[in-house]
């Protein structure tokens, strides 16, 4: 009986950790997406300095969680987001509106797909 209780407890703990991670990634990527969308708005207004600041804030938040993200996510996905931040930053510095918008949209999509991939859904389980 004791073994069953331990096994069920471990299973419940693993499930709770999975749900916690899923919720955390969803809120974290949502926060970054909000910052990047605000940066896009500033860039459309030709306020490149504010767009840079907002993008850098999002990038710093991503970097601050780098260890956690590299441990629990696929490296190809984290590397792709990192590359996206670099690309977006370069286009902001050059003030290339069209290219910036496309790169920023790609980065936002990558963050949304990352969040979606970590959700506990039937599609992800099968």
N, C-alpha and C positions, 0 to 999 in steps of 0.2 A: 504494500500500500504506500509505503514511504517513497518508493521509486516512482510510482505513478504521480504522486503529488509533486515531486521534484521535477519530473518531466513536463507536467502540465504547467508548472510555475515557470520553467524556462521557456516554454512555448509562448506563454502569455507575455513574458518579459520581452521576448524577441518581437512579438507582434506589436506591443506598445512602442518599442524603439523604432520599428518600421513606420508606424503611424506618426510618431513624433518627427522623424526625419522627413517624411513626406510633407507634413504641415510646415516644417521649418523651411524646406527648399521652396515650397510654394510662396510663402510670405517673403522670403529673401529675394527670389527672382522677381516677384511683384514689385518690391521696393526698387530694385535696379531698373526695371522696365519703366516705372514712373519717372525716375530721374532721367533716363534716356529720352523718354517722350517729351519731358520738359525741355531738355537740351535741344531737341528737334524744333520745338516751338521757338526757342530763342534764336536758333540758326535761321529759321524762316524770317525772323524779324531783323536779321543781320546783326544780332547781338552775339558775335562770335566769342567774346570774352565770357559771357554767362554760359554759353553752350559748352565752352571748354571747362569751366568750373564744375558744372553739373556732371559732365562726362567723367572728369577726374574724380569727383566724389564717388560716383558709381564704381569706377575702376578701383579706387582705394578700398571701398567696401568689399569688392570681390577679392582683392589681394589679402585683406585682413582675414578672410575665411579660407584662404588658400589651402592650408593643411587639411582642414575638415573636408573641403571639396575634393581634394586629390585622393584622400583616403576612401571616401564613400561614393565617388562618381567615377565614371570611365574617364581615363586620361585624355582620350581623343576629344571628348566633349568639353572638358575644362580647357584644354589647349585651344580648341576652336573659339571659345568665348574670349580667352586671353588675346588671341590673334585678332578677333573682332574689335576688341578695345583698342588695340594698337592701330588698326586700320582707321577706325573712326577718329582717333586722336590726330592722326596724320592729315586727314581730310579737313578737320577743324582748323589745324594750324595753317593749311594752305587756303582755307576759306573757299573750298570747292563745294558749292551748294548741292549740286545734283549727285555727285559721287558720295558726299557725306550722307545725304538722305538715304541713298541705296544701302550704304554700309551700315548705317544706324538701324535701318529696317531689318537687315540681315541679322545684326546682333540681337535685336529685340526678339526676333523669331527664334534664334538659337536659345535664348534664355527661356522663352515660353515652351519650346520643345523639351528643354532640359527639365523644366518643372513638370510637364506632362508625363515624361518618361519615369519620373519618380513617384507618381501617384499610384495608389493601390486601386487599380481598375481591372475589370475582367480582360480588357484588351492587353494590358501589360502583363497579366498573369499567364495568359495563354500564349 
